[in-house]
Amino acid sequence: MRVAGKVALISGGARGIGGAAARLLAREGAAVVIGDLLEDEGRETASQIIDSGGRAMFVAMDVTSEDDWRRAIDAAVSAYGKLDVLVNNAGISGRFIVEETSVELWDRVMAVNAKGVFLGAKLAIPVMRQAGGGSVINISSIYGLVGSDSGASYHASKGAVRIFTKSAAIQYAKDGIRVNSVHPGFVDSPMTESYHEQPEIREARVAATPLGRMGLPEDIASGILYLASDESSFVTGSELVIDGGMTAQ
Ligand code: NAP
């Protein structure tokens, strides 16, 4: 029960990495609020948690909407009395090189992956301050640390999350609010399914990963659990890289 008594809001928590984090945090004692565009999958994940004896609820939200964030945070506080943990996890990919990236795609990826993280933090921080502190966990990527031959807007958005995290960490340390980023490597999830199904891409990604396998959503959820728990009470502004060694070379 590593997060017993805590209340966590997880954006994009219906499935993939966010779904795994919701299940793990609930199993370790947190009440979880799943915020996602995907209503059916979000409600199903919440029901599974409740069926296994955990506390969970679903809130439909689009992370690009300030009003939706306000509703989701209000729902968490109404249901469970406070907010201790925000996992800014919702994200979309944008696998186009610079010249092939349309302005519309750039704006959409930046809106979900970067503005969404900013809005979540902006609205959660006052509520966490009232609770005496908290932990904001921003899901960036190894692609927020290094470049690749297959993206432009995605790298920019995840790099923005990395450095936004450090600024927020410094600004709110005095309030007992910790802010950290998580940098997953190549993970099998609904987001990457159609990409990782292609044998040449799968093989190249596994070959580029020293530990020799794809990551699982649960690998990333374990890092999220650590940052959500008081075990990480001296950790803020840091980058937790969970990538099988991909960026160590
Ligand atoms: P996923 O399976 O697609 O899950 C992301 C969830 O976020 C989906 O349920 C998605 O719903 C939701 N979402 C997207 N846009 C949203 C919005 N505007 N408002 C609310 N919810 C929204 O992806 P994942 O692989 O678990 O990724 C989770 C996070 O990890 C993302 O930030 C991703 O960039 C990051 N990451 C993933 C990998 C990887 O290899 N999988 C590697 C590095 C970093 P829709 O399906 O409707 O879009």
Residues whose N, C-alpha, C, O or C-beta is under 5 A from the ligand:
A	BS01	NAP	G12 A14 R15 G16 I17 G18 G35 D36 L37 L38 M61 D62 V63 T64 N89 A90 G91 I92 V112 I139 S140 S141 I142 P184 G185 F186 V187 S189 P190 M191 T192
